[in-house]
Amino acid sequence: MPVTSRKIKVSFQKEGVHRYPDAPKGVEFLKHPHRHIFHFYVTLEVFHNDRDIEFILFKRDLEILFRAEIMQADNKSCEMLAEDLLDYIEINYPGRFVQVEVYEDDENGAILSNG
């Protein structure tokens, strides 16, 4: 059977603080700054079996975006963080399928893709 798709997947995590100013009733505590370990999982299309993008280098490139010791995400949700990362990847690695997953404490999160 011919291969119809090839993808690599990298993951990394970053300590961060954010808040949800419009938190609904029942989770009002989220309106205040609170800490998470944000887990990032990124899937990127590659075009052959010898990886035209080396995943260690790709991961390092993405981690550079989060240089601060503690990420200050302000009022950004997992969806917003994923969209920022997706936009960066589409600019720097154009013409490829991309999926970005961002989870708070590797428990609850968001999945965004361009396809």
C-alpha positions in Angstrom: 0.0 0.0 0.0 1.5 3.4 -0.9 2.1 5.9 1.9 -0.2 8.9 1.5 1.0 11.0 4.4 4.2 11.5 6.4 4.3 13.5 9.6 6.7 14.1 12.5 5.6 15.0 16.0 7.5 16.9 18.6 6.5 17.8 22.2 7.8 20.2 24.8 6.5 21.8 27.9 6.7 25.3 29.5 5.7 26.7 32.9 3.4 29.6 32.5 0.9 31.9 34.1 -2.4 33.1 32.6 -5.9 34.1 33.5 -9.4 33.9 32.0 -11.0 37.4 32.6 -14.4 36.3 31.4 -14.5 33.0 33.3 -18.1 31.8 33.7 -19.9 31.2 36.9 -18.6 28.1 38.7 -14.9 28.7 37.7 -14.6 32.3 38.7 -11.2 31.5 40.3 -9.8 31.4 36.7 -10.1 35.1 36.5 -7.0 35.5 38.6 -3.5 34.7 37.4 -2.7 31.0 37.9 0.1 28.7 37.0 0.1 25.7 34.7 2.7 23.5 33.0 1.6 24.0 29.4 2.2 20.9 27.2 2.7 21.5 23.5 2.4 18.7 20.8 3.1 19.7 17.2 2.6 17.5 14.2 4.1 18.6 10.9 3.9 17.1 7.5 7.2 16.0 5.9 7.7 14.8 2.3 10.0 11.8 2.4 11.3 9.1 4.8 14.6 10.8 5.4 12.8 13.7 7.1 13.3 16.9 5.1 12.8 18.6 8.5 14.8 17.1 11.3 12.5 16.8 14.4 15.2 17.7 16.9 16.0 21.0 15.1 12.3 21.7 14.6 11.6 21.2 18.3 14.5 23.5 19.2 13.1 26.2 16.8 9.7 26.1 18.5 11.2 26.1 22.0 13.0 29.3 21.2 9.6 31.1 21.0 9.2 30.5 24.7 12.5 31.8 26.1 11.3 33.3 29.3 11.8 31.2 32.4 8.1 31.4 33.1 5.8 32.1 30.2 3.5 35.1 30.8 0.5 34.1 28.8 -1.7 36.9 30.2 -5.3 36.2 29.1 -4.3 33.7 26.4 -6.2 30.5 26.3 -4.8 27.2 25.0 -6.6 27.9 21.7 -4.8 31.3 21.4 -1.4 29.8 22.3 -2.0 27.1 19.7 -3.0 29.6 17.0 0.1 31.7 17.7 2.3 28.7 17.2 0.3 27.5 14.2 0.8 30.9 12.5 4.6 30.8 13.2 4.9 27.3 11.7 2.9 28.2 8.6 5.2 31.2 8.0 8.4 29.3 8.6 7.5 25.9 7.2 5.0 26.8 4.5 2.9 24.4 2.4 2.5 21.6 5.0 -0.2 20.2 7.2 0.3 21.4 10.8 -1.6 20.4 13.9 -0.9 22.1 17.3 -2.1 20.8 20.6 -1.8 22.8 23.8 -2.8 21.4 27.2 -2.9 22.8 30.7 -1.0 20.4 32.9 -1.4 17.7 30.1 -5.0 17.4 31.1 -7.4 19.8 29.3 -6.5 21.6 26.1 -7.1 22.6 22.5 -6.2 21.1 19.1 -5.9 23.4 16.1 -4.8 22.4 12.5 -4.6 24.0 9.1 -6.3 21.0 7.3 
